[in-house]
Structure formats: C-alpha cells, structure tokens
C-alpha cells in the first residue's frame, strides 16, 4: 500500500491551500455509502443526480443520461471478443441510484494539476503535420510518445483492444495507453481521452487503472483534469468508474494475455461523448456535449505516452519491451476502429493512418491490417525507457 500524505502540500502558499481545501470540500459530497479499496483509497457512493460534476454552472440544468441511445455500430459486433480479464471483479457496487466517486484529497489535486499541464503541453500540436514538434521545449526528455493517428477528417468515435502488462513505474513517473479525439477551433485545443495508466504516485499502487481526461488550451492557458478531480465527467455505472484497478496484467512471454477493450464515441442523439469499457460493454459515463467541445473531432489517435518525472528517466511503456513480431512480448492495440458520419464502426485503410515516434526511447512496429477477424487492424509498441538521450 502507498501512502499519500501531505508531501505535496507543505510548500503551498496560504491562499493556494485555502483554495484547494474549498475544492476538496466541493468535490467530496456526503455519501450514502462508502468503502475502502486495497490501495487505501475511499470510494463514496453519491446520488447520481448530486454528483460533484453537476455543480458546474454550465451543467446546473443538465439531466443525467442513464445510458447511451445507441452504441454506434453495436460496439464491434463483428469482431472476436477480447480476452477475458479479472478486472478486479471483487470491487463492490454502489446502491441503486448512486455512483462511485473516489474521495479527493489536496494531494490528489496537486498531482492532477502537474500531470494535466504536462499532458496538455505534450498534445498541443496533435493536429499538426508533426504532432511531436516542441513537445519537450525547455524540458528535454520529459514526454515520450508513440502515436498512430488517423488522417484528419470528421470523427465521432474511436475504439480498440489493448494488451496490458505488469511494468515497474516508480516515483513521479507515469505510463499511459490511450485513445483520444480532439479538435482545434478558434485557436483553442480541445481533447477527450480514455485508456489505462500506471503510476504509483497517482494511483497508490502498481496496477493499471482506467482513466478519463478532458483538456483545453488557448493562448497558453489550459484547463482540464483526470477522472473526477474537477467538474466534467458524468459517472453513470454503479461499479466501474475512473480510477478502477485492472488486475492482474499480462506477463512477458505469458498466456493468456490480459486485454482492455475501450470505446470513446459521440452518442448520435444526445451528442454526449461516452466511455464504454470491457467485453460486457459497460457504459461508464460521459462528457456532456456542452462541456467538452470535441464535436466533429478532426483528429483521433491511439497512443502510448510516458512522463519521466523529476529525475528525467523515462519509465517503461507497454510491456517494457520493444516489438519483435511475437504477440506476447510487446503491447499492442488490435481491432482498431473509428466512427464517421454514418455512425458505423470502420476499419482503417492503410492510407488513413500515420505513425509518429519520439526519438530513442520506444518503438512502433507492424502497423497493418491482419486480415483476421480477431486481430483486425493492429500495431505493436513499447520499450524499456531509461536514459533516452
């Protein structure tokens, strides 16, 4: 178990400390029920219509959408199922009419502030011809990416099945497997992201955890957050929520592999952007259309992303091994699909995808359509990290 005391709060100014305390009180609602997780965190079961995100001025009259009106292409109906995962099946469910919200601390908010700024900075050029240009300006080797990006168009969703592995991510380092949609309108970047994250600092254990993220940036000013650490994400499912631990993970050269199936898509009736998780197609929750402005997203991508933290040493990505054409050696995304105007899931064509790799650290290999119903469009990626200069 990892402690999460006052390590980041000691250097706060009095004014900042007061503001953080107010935010903590605003985000932590009175629960109908609470329970503790193995990593020491507390889950509060909050009335679905009184969850903290609905306190935002733009959502005061928002009516919670309890389920998607359409799953858009029936969630890969024609594809072979993802390998089964235990998915921390012992986690409790909240009572009917309530949803799980992880209790927030000031330490959480400080960590979120740091990694949110880094994430937005690392993705501010995602719509350009060189999305990795200037990613680390002034902070060499801080962020490392492998990206498979679709050609620019108008997208309404993205999906894929990702193999996840046990990797060692220590200190203030982060390792992400993610899918995102984004657009830039009137010089403002907007993006919505989902995937899994390994970070002992953020999650207080070494497991993969489901995460969601929204962010925007205009003229150097950014806003956004992970999970429910600010208003934005509307939680719907009574058991699976952002921060959910996925355990165990795959082992290098082992079988069976543990896979995570995710979809981020725009509901055709409501315009809300839903996150759907797992082989059982669990509608976790959504970003309201009026809050996260990624309508008609111009850019979408599958990626691996690492943040090296204070010592400048890059953490491992994927399985911690570079691709070598063996399916249980390196992480992969398979059955990659996107949604366009007709709301049907489409398999990319070769000329619709481009790869980008940050220098020296990680690799992408074997991006292709396999011809197999199970694998579909696929790529392998990852690397050990370390000193990547």
C-alpha positions, 0 to 999 in steps of 0.5 A: 500500500502507498501512502499519500500524505501531505508531501505535496502540500507543505510548500503551498502558499496560504491562499493556494491551500485555502483554495484547494481545501474549498475544492476538496470540500466541493468535490467530496459530497456526503455519501450514502455509502462508502468503502475502502479499496486495497490501495487505501483509497475511499470510494463514496457512493453519491446520488447520481443526480448530486454528483460533484460534476453537476455543480458546474454552472454550465451543467446546473440544468443538465439531466443525467443520461442513464445510458447511451441511445445507441452504441454506434455500430453495436460496439464491434459486433463483428469482431472476436471478443477480447480476452477475458480479464479479472478486472478486479471483479471483487470491487463492490457496487454502489446502491441503486441510484448512486455512483462511485466517486473516489474521495479527493484529497489536496494531494490528489489535486496537486498531482492532477494539476502537474500531470494535466499541464504536462499532458496538455503541453505534450498534445498541443500540436496533435493536429499538426503535420508533426504532432511531436514538434516542441513537445519537450521545449525547455524540458528535454526528455520529459514526454515520450510518445508513440502515436498512430493517428488517423488522417484528419477528417470528421470523427465521432468515435474511436475504439480498440483492444489493448494488451496490458502488462505488469511494468515497474513505474516508480516515483513521479513517473507515469505510463499511459495507453490511450485513445483520444479525439480532439479538435482545434477551433478558434485557436483553442485545443480541445481533447477527450481521452480514455485508456489505462495508466500506471503510476504509483504516485497517482494511483497508490499502487502498481496496477493499471487503472482506467482513466478519463481526461478532458483538456483545453488550451488557448493562448497558453492557458489550459484547463482540464483534469483526470477522472473526477478531480474537477467538474466534467465527467458524468459517472453513470455505472454503479461499479466501474468508474475512473480510477478502477484497478485492472488486475492482474496484467499480462506477463512477458512471454505469458498466456493468456494475455490480459486485454482492455477493450475501450470505446470513446464515441459521440452518442448520435442523439444526445451528442454526449461523448461516452466511455464504454469499457470491457467485453460486457460493454459497460457504459461508464459515463460521459462528457456532456456535449456542452462541456467538452467541445470535441464535436466533429473531432478532426483528429483521433489517435491511439497512443502510448505516452510516458512522463519521466518525472523529476529525475528525467528517466523515462519509465517503461511503456507497454510491456517494457519491451520493444516489438519483435513480431511475437504477440506476447512480448510487446503491447499492442492495440488490435481491432482498431476502429473509428466512427464517421458520419454514418455512425458505423464502426470502420476499419482503417485503410492503410492510407488513413493512418500515420505513425509518429515516434519520439526519438530513442526511447520506444518503438512502433512496429507492424502497423497493418491490417491482419486480415483476421477477424480477431486481430483486425487492424493492429500495431505493436509498441513499447520499450524499456525507457531509461536514459533516452538521450 
